[in-house]
């Protein structure tokens, strides 16, 4: 995840729909709320990883819904004509 935020701003924006500044600001706001502690058994998922995965999930769901709604509108227009 760290590579994604540091390498290519266009890829980051495409992947999570935020630019780096927005991502960093959001991360700073929610880190105290989502940060977990490491245990003896495993390393905790970092706040940055949790945020990135959540944003990617939400972006993909919104994209799927947008495509589905777009298809419904096209079908309705075809039926009306």
SULLINJO-V106563 format. One record per residue. N is the residue number from 1. PHI is phi in whole degrees, -180 to 180 (999 if undefined). OMEGA is omega in whole degrees, -180 to 180 (none if undefined). BURIAL is # if it has 9 or more other ideal C-beta (glycine too) atoms within 8 Angstrom, else .. Layout:
[[N	PHI	OMEGA	BURIAL] [N	PHI	OMEGA	BURIAL]]
This chain:
[[1	999	-179	#] [2	-63	179	.] [3	-61	-179	.] [4	-63	-178	#] [5	-75	-176	#] [6	-96	-171	.] [7	-76	-169	.] [8	-128	-180	.] [9	-60	-180	.] [10	-67	178	.] [11	-66	178	#] [12	-60	-179	#] [13	-62	179	#] [14	-67	-175	.] [15	-78	-176	#] [16	-120	176	#] [17	67	175	.] [18	-136	172	#] [19	-83	-172	.] [20	-62	-179	#] [21	-64	178	.] [22	-63	179	.] [23	-61	-179	#] [24	-63	179	.] [25	-65	178	.] [26	-63	179	#] [27	-61	179	#] [28	-63	-179	.] [29	-70	-172	.] [30	-101	-179	#] [31	-53	179	#] [32	-62	-178	.] [33	-85	-173	.] [34	-116	-178	#] [35	-70	178	#] [36	-117	180	.] [37	-100	173	.] [38	-68	175	.] [39	-119	176	.] [40	-66	-175	.] [41	-87	-176	.] [42	-160	175	.] [43	-86	-179	.] [44	-72	173	#] [45	-70	-176	.] [46	-71	178	.] [47	-62	179	#] [48	-64	178	#] [49	-66	179	#] [50	-62	180	#] [51	-64	-179	#] [52	-61	180	#] [53	-66	178	#] [54	-66	179	.] [55	-64	179	#] [56	-65	178	#] [57	-61	-179	.] [58	-63	178	.] [59	-63	-179	#] [60	-71	178	.] [61	-66	180	.] [62	-63	178	.] [63	-63	178	.] [64	-63	179	.] [65	-65	178	.] [66	-62	178	.] [67	-65	180	.] [68	-66	179	.] [69	-64	178	.] [70	-60	179	.] [71	-65	-180	.] [72	-64	179	.] [73	-62	179	.] [74	-65	179	.] [75	-66	180	.] [76	-62	179	.] [77	-62	-180	.] [78	-66	180	.] [79	-71	-179	.] [80	-69	-178	.] [81	-76	none	.]]
